[in-house]
Amino acid sequence: MNILWDEAKSKKLRSDRDIDFENVAHIIPDKKYLAILKNPKRPQQRIFVVSYKGYTHVVPFVIDGKDNIVLKTVFPSRKLHKLYGEKKP
């Protein structure tokens, strides 16, 4: 199982959000993600929940016909940060 992504999208994410697919790709094989969730808006997708630079990010993905993980985008999530990222007193 390989992890694939669009390199142009990765560069755009780097410039817009200071994160790219390479930052999160090493987290997946090591199983250092916080959770894998169903995507409520797109039934064919699932979501990796990852921590990057102290904040919780969402990484939607699909499994293609060759069992590759295809990453779609990366974005910070305030909602999931409240569930997975904030330290409880």
C-alpha positions in Angstrom: 0.0 0.0 0.0 1.5 3.3 -1.1 0.6 6.8 -0.1 -0.1 9.1 -3.1 -1.0 12.7 -3.6 -1.0 15.5 -6.2 2.3 17.3 -6.0 0.8 20.6 -7.3 -1.8 20.5 -4.5 0.9 19.8 -2.0 2.8 22.9 -3.1 -0.4 25.0 -2.8 -1.0 23.7 0.7 2.5 24.5 1.7 2.1 28.2 0.5 -1.5 28.6 1.8 -1.5 26.6 5.1 2.2 26.0 5.9 1.6 22.2 5.7 1.9 19.7 2.9 1.3 16.1 2.2 4.9 15.1 3.0 4.4 16.5 6.5 1.6 14.0 7.2 2.6 11.1 4.9 5.1 9.7 7.5 2.5 9.7 10.2 0.2 7.2 8.4 2.5 4.1 8.1 3.7 4.6 11.7 0.0 4.7 12.8 0.7 8.0 14.7 -2.6 9.5 13.6 -5.2 10.3 16.2 -8.1 8.7 14.5 -9.6 7.5 11.2 -13.2 8.8 10.7 -15.8 8.5 8.0 -16.3 11.6 6.0 -19.9 12.7 6.7 -20.1 14.7 3.4 -18.5 12.2 1.1 -19.3 8.6 1.8 -16.5 7.2 -0.4 -13.9 9.1 1.6 -12.4 8.6 5.1 -10.4 11.1 7.2 -7.1 10.8 9.0 -7.0 13.0 12.1 -3.4 14.1 12.7 -1.5 16.4 15.0 0.9 18.8 13.3 2.8 21.6 15.1 0.5 21.3 18.1 -2.8 21.6 16.2 -5.3 19.0 14.9 -5.6 18.6 11.1 -7.9 16.7 8.9 -6.6 14.7 5.9 -9.4 13.3 3.7 -8.4 10.3 1.6 -9.6 7.5 -0.6 -8.4 4.0 -1.3 -7.9 3.5 -5.0 -8.4 0.3 -7.0 -4.8 -0.7 -6.3 -5.2 -0.3 -2.5 -3.2 2.9 -2.5 -4.0 5.7 -0.1 -4.7 8.8 -2.1 -4.6 12.0 0.0 -6.9 14.8 -1.0 -6.1 17.8 1.1 -5.0 18.9 4.6 -6.7 21.5 6.7 -6.8 22.5 10.4 -10.0 21.7 12.3 -11.1 23.7 15.3 -13.9 21.2 16.0 -11.6 18.2 16.0 -8.9 20.1 17.9 -11.4 20.5 20.8 -11.9 16.7 20.8 -8.4 15.4 20.1 -5.9 18.2 20.7 -6.7 20.4 23.6 -5.1 19.4 26.9 -7.6 18.7 29.6 -6.9 20.2 33.1 
